Amino acid sequence: MPVYLQLLDRFHIRGGDGPIAVSATGQRLIALLALRGSVSRSVVAGTLWPDVTENRAHGSLRTTLWRLHQADEGIVGSNMGVLTLTSAVHVDVRSYAERALRSLDSPDDHCLATMLEGGELLPGWGEEWVVFERERLRQLRLHALDAMAAHLLERRQFALALEAALHCTRLEPLRESAHRAIVAVHLAEHNVHEALRHYGTFQALVRDELAIEPSDAFTAMVRPLMRR
């Protein structure tokens, strides 16, 4: 029976009969395997219980696995000292990352919808391994949105290109590549005032936040317009 695991926006796991109750440590174990794939018992124990002795960490892992198997035997599998989620578990963040990676080479409208809807990975979880994966996913999403904005601009789908670039700036307000894409869309639509206004807004932002100027490449996009 399939099991559906949600890690974007919150931790939630459900099977055919509805939500599956899992302890906090069980949630950490499931999330770790979902994000890292197959992991040895020793690495899992050391990652989830870093502040106790090795024997105690392994004991805690055994207890957590026993409780998980009581909740649902089809979540975690073990083979030769290696733990993994079973093939019955469908993980939202894996599908999300696969679509984001695919969009880097061949963007499409479905990829754009996915990138616009995706949430934050396990918000509120502060473990180092979660923070790392959260940032990795965020960077992947930003690059996917950059790629889609460029692709849509090339296809002259200006509204969708603008949506991708604007969403990118919502995620990272100081990302120049996204702001350049916005200006490029305005210029392609001959909206000179919009292009200059957006460049000026970004220039003021980076001056205030970083005490720097926009790149020469960005400035070159609008310099001819400033001389009019």
Buried (B, 14 or more C-beta within 10 A) or exposed (E): EEBBBBBBEEBBBBBEEEEBEBEEBBBBBBBBBBBBEEBEBBEBBBBBBEEEEEEEBBBBBEEBBEBBEEBBEBBBBEEEEBBBBEEBBEBBBBEBBEBBEBBBEEBBEEBBEBBBEBBBBBEEBEBEBBEEBBEEBBEBBBBBBBBBBBBBBEEEBBEBBBBBBBBBBEBBEEBBBBBBBBBBBBBBBEBEEBBBEBBEEBBEBBEEEEEEEBEEEBEEBBEEEEEE
